[in-house]
């Protein structure tokens, strides 16, 4: 099974959301087009979708079941700091996206890949766990709390990667946000992912390293190809 990859560089959140939605809608339409949708779309039967890689200017996003009180400052104050705010249709609560953070949006047909939604989310977490391990970071999971955590069994676990996914007819959108060299001060204006007793971290904060974003992107795609059991075509 094949998946394409697009490196968007830096893109405004709303523009990227619109791009995601167009790709998502095309996959849904393709799925409803009958037994040979590739004849109408021009895509082969072994194509499972697209992965977008991007950094955003500062923006806070609140999931569909999130709690507005987890935003700790007024939205006007965020705008004065140069940050945007969006209430969106993914799972999860509030999070931040900004420079130095790698955001990965897979728009995939899980039926073509041969995965259920829970296995898919596990695969995204596993991809991040393997990626940060390349930088000497031991990461893991916390039951009932999506994402990837450092010191998950400790007194104050800290999240290095947030995950939030939307799925309809086994087509996915949204994805994960890995803090590479993100300015963690932005997270002090929210209860990240709704938690008040857990911290946030980054590869740079944990190691003192500032790996090039393109290097991290290449590692993420290599590992995603393995955990999703598909060939990801990229020019990275």
Buried (B, 14 or more C-beta within 10 A) or exposed (E): BBBBBBBBEEBEBEEBBEBBEEBBEBBBEBBEEEEEBBEEBEBEEEBBBBBBBBBBBBBBBBBEEBEEEBBEBEEEEBEEEEBBBEEBEBBBBBBBBBBBBBBBBBBBBBEBBEBEEEEBBBBBBBBBBBBBEBBEBEBEBBEEBBBBBBBBEEEEBBBBBBBBBBBEEBBBBBBBBBBBBBBBEBBEBBBBBBBEEBBBBBBBBBEEEEBEBEEBBBBBBBBBBBBBEBEBBBEB
